[in-house]
């Protein structure tokens, strides 16, 4: 496993870490025994950073991570998110009262006195123009309830605005071979500001594993079935906003460029790691075998220039017209 510094936190975190959305819910049925095995295996192979949220399974994901802390003595960090528990996810819901209540709930779920990293959970764009919200976060740090804070964003512009707030330590953003815009300007700006980058949905909701086809089916409670057009939350959260048929066509082209000894998913994760400004990717996993495949990508050789060019060309042909200007 490789490690990189996260912002100004003083932490060095695994370049391929663990996204815990899938063990909470909205990715189909969850088996807690298998999920715990996956979490333990992640620690075994050197992962020291886990990303979750208070709404993943209504706190279930956080409670599984609390159990991991009880069962292991390893040093690791847990990042959680807050802001989406309001009945209507609107900017005016980001109040001191609400954010404090969300933090208290996460503290209870995670069985800890202070959250390692709290992230605003993809708030409406206008929240980034409300300095009082970031003042609340500063107050939670001063009160000892939060060690560090950052943001999870939908749009590059939101990430850029977040850099105006000196307390922001990290920006979590969708970045993968089908969502390349963040690398144009934003990553260098974040690096200059000493802000870490967490690449979320690095496997494009599993599309970049190459394991799906036109005949693949998804459970009724899987967002890959019910959110393809953004019916429940931002469309960009499902298959990175690229329509499924186009995504499959792009995957067929990518398959021709997978290096020997790599799986397609590993190529996607290694592609992310090629950018020195990205602190880590956070692929999800529900089973130890998925963890093993994902985490092995951290130690694979660098992708050669021809492969990087091919990935850029496939993005330009298939995904860029659909996603580049929107997010």
Secondary structure, DSSP 8 states (H G I E B T S, - for coil): --EEE-TTS--EEESB-EE-STTTSSBS---HHHHHHHHHHHHHTT--EEE--TTTTTTHHHHHHHHHHHH-----EEEEEES--SSS--GGG--HHHHHHHHHHHHHHHT-SSEEEEEEES--GGGGG-HHHHHHHHHHHHTTSEEEEEEE-SSHHHHHHHTTSTTEEEEEEE-BTTB-GGGTTHHHHHHHTT-EEEEESTTGGGGGGT---TT----TTBHHHH-TTSSSS-GGGSGGG--HHHHHHHHHHHHTT--TT--HHHHHHHHHHTSTT--EE--B-SSHHHHHHHHHGGGS----HHHHHHHHHHIIIIIHHHHTTT-
